[in-house]
Amino acid sequence: MRILFLTSRFPYPLEKGDKLRAYYQIKELSKEHEIILAAVTDSKVSNESFDALKPYCKKIVVYEISKLQTIWNLVKTVFSSKPFQVGYFYSKSFQQKINKVILDDKPTHIYCQLIRMAEYVKEKKGLIKILDYMDAFSKGYERMSHKMVWLKRKMVRLEWKRLLKYENRIFSFFDKHIIISQQDKNLIPHPDNEKIVVSPNGVDLDYFKPGATEKKYDVIFSGNMSYEPNVESVLFFAREVMPVLLLKRPDIKFVIAGVNPSKEVLALQNDNVEVTGWVDDMREYYAASRICVAPMLISIGLQNKIIQAMAMEIPCVVTSLANNAIGAVHEKSILLADNAIDFANQVTALLDNQEMAAKIADEAKKFILDKFPWNRIIKELSKNIFS
C-alpha cells in the first residue's frame, strides 16, 4: 500500500505524545507499506529531524505555517463553528501541496493523525481515508474547563463544545477510525463509535531498558511541562503530596523532567524539587529515580511516561484515571492512588520496602513486554486497517 500520512507536527523529536505515536507508526508501517509524510508545523524543522524520518518515507512534504498566519487563522475561527485547533493548523497553501501529492503520487490510503488535519482531506474521493483521533479531545477540554478561572474557562468550554460537535461530524467523512484506548473510544460522540479500532501507543523496548544507575531522585514526574494536564498534575503532587512526604522524609528528592516548564512549574523548584526543562535523554532520569508518579487528574489518552518507566523497571504510582488506558493490575504491576494521602502512603511504602518495590518493578516489565511492544501493536493495526 502507498500511504499518505498527515500530521499537525513534524514527528521528531519525540517530546510530545502525538509526535511519538506518529514516528513509531511510520517506522513500523514502512516495513510493509510505502509512506509519504505530509506535515504542517508552526516551528522550524531541523536537519536532524528530517534525517530521523528519511529512512522510513518515500517522500517528505513540510509546510511551515507562520505565527502571523496562525493568529489570523484563530481570528477567523472565532466566527466559525470549527474547533480553534482545527482552524489554527489550516493553510490553503498546504492544501495545494497535499492536492499535488495525491495527484502525482497516487496514494491508496490517507492516514490522518488527529482531527486537526481532517479538513485537508475530508472531501477527497476514491481513496481509503483513516482518521486517528488519538484521544477524545472533547472530554479532555471538558475536564480542563473545571480547573480554569473566568475568561480562560469560557474559552476552554467553547473549544470543548466545538470539539464535541466536530468529533461527531467528521466521523462520517472517513472510512476507518483509530483511537488510543477503550475509554477514549467510548467518549467519541458518534452512534457508530463501536467501529473505532483501539490501537495504543507502545514502548521501544530496545531503547527503554533498565539501567544500573545511582539513584539521585526518589520520585520523578516526566512529560511536556507546558501541557495543562501535566502542569495540573505536578502542581497537585508538589503542593499536596510533597508536604505529607516531607514530614516523614525531610530529604526526599522530587524531579520534574520535561520540556517547556510553565512559570508555575518553574516556581516549584526548591531544595527538594528539581525542574530540569529539556533533557537530552529521559532514560537517564528514569534510571536515576526510585519511583515514577503520574497523578493525572484531567487525563485523556495513554500516558507514555508510565509505560516507559514500567519498561525500565521503575515502580509507578498513578491515578486510576491514568491507569484506565493501560490496564495494569493494582498492587501487582502498578500502585493506584487518587488523593494526596494515598499518594504519600504508596510512595512511602515503596521507599521503605525495597523488596516490594523490586517485585512491582519486575511485574511491570513483564506486563509491558506482554502488552506494549511497538512492533506488535503496529502489526495488529496494519492487519485491522490496511488489509
VENWO-V936330 format. One line per field, one symbol per residue. ss: DSSP state (H for helix, E for strand, - for the rest). Layout:
ss->???
//
This chain:
ss->-EEEEEE---------HHHHHHHHHHHHH----EEEEEEEE-----HHHHHHHH----EEEEEE--HHHHHHHHHHHH-----HHHHH---HHHHHHHHHHHHHH---EEEEE-HHHHHHH------EEEEEEE--HHHHHHHHH----HHHHHHHHHHHHHHHHHHHHHHHH--EEEE--HHHHHH-----HHH-EE----E-------------EEEEEE-----HHHHHHHHHHHHHHHHHHHHH-----EEEE-----HHHH------EEEEE----HHHHHH-EEEEEE---------HHHHHHHH---EEEE-HHHH------E---EEE---HHHHHHHHHHHHH-HHHHHHHHHHHHHHHHHH-EHHHHHHHHHHHH--
//
